[in-house]
């Protein structure tokens, strides 16, 4: 729910403050260069951006402004459209951003080797000469310039879904989830053996073909329970494919009862959202009643999560079998990091530690404001929290998540103010405690992340504080987010200043 959240959603921000245009800053970077730091200070990069701006130039800029020492670059870009509208792109990198609309960019940015895919019929997009940059081999080209600057190189992937992915990945339509009515979707099933084998093959190819220091993988989708009560779309609950049904049965869960339970819950919430239902005992009570009648709902939800973790375990084992020193970790997107109680309840970060060298969770303070306003409060009010006001719901949220409601915005200010750097501190502290010292925690510090069709200009002083707070909260490093192409230089400099001050 990250990179594509801007294009598809139509909740526009109004009354945004617009910063004056910033220019001519690249030239002065050398004079104020941040010295190399021992602190883990990574940045998320789009592959096309580096090629557009020039690899050496781009690496110099992020090192000199932000003191970056780890590159996390997408090797595959199935998730979301890289062709962002011009207002999202930073114009102060010294190279003007290109018009993106008509470009034909590939979804695969590495050379592919069929021999690693012998255990799965799925095949990645074939990148022929009709794609821009088809002749470039970014990860091979990056190796030397990164080493020369003392930077580590991580590959990074976000899972893709939807019609376009189904079209570009051969065999994808054979591994998709089935909803409660048996209908196929355009999202892949964690329990499909061919899908699991495809991920194992993907990381095997990556680590046998390139000299990588690490890998970060994520899948921005929630479990079936949250997707009913806090819905992103109108789709019926999943997954009831043959593999999930077999798994449920093997775990002693009646698949048909689980299916019926999800059907009842789905119809209940949809009835509420359409204003058709007025439960006599109360809306929330009605929700609990379905859970009591069908405890299989929770059991199915938990198996969904365990299945997802098993996909990650497969990749972890594969990478470690090839390169034991490689750092393998996970992207925890904004919903699970900051407003999905079900995800949080399912397991601690310590439980994920045996297959996690690090966990990078999203802690984007600015954009969390509108996200909570429209993706959390508004949706819950239409489903199972219609009995309390938005302000009550927000207060409850702050209390349940351990954020300080004296510091964080009121409902009417969420859009404009965003969250405070204190949120970064508290969420980092919580995550570090959840990890029990068994895995490293890297908060993803986010700035200049768009909302709707707008760029939200970040305040460099707040960015500075967020970085300081990430370490104050016990974080083992940071990942500067969300995408380099969006990041304005004054904010990159704020990161560098904080890293320098932290010593
Ligand atoms: Zn399934």
Boltz pocket constraint, residues with backbone or C-beta under 6 A from the ligand:
constraints:
  - pocket:
      binder: B
      contacts: [[A, 176], [A, 177], [A, 178], [A, 189], [A, 190], [A, 191], [A, 192], [A, 239], [A, 240], [A, 241], [A, 242], [A, 243], [A, 244], [A, 245]]
      max_distance: 6.0
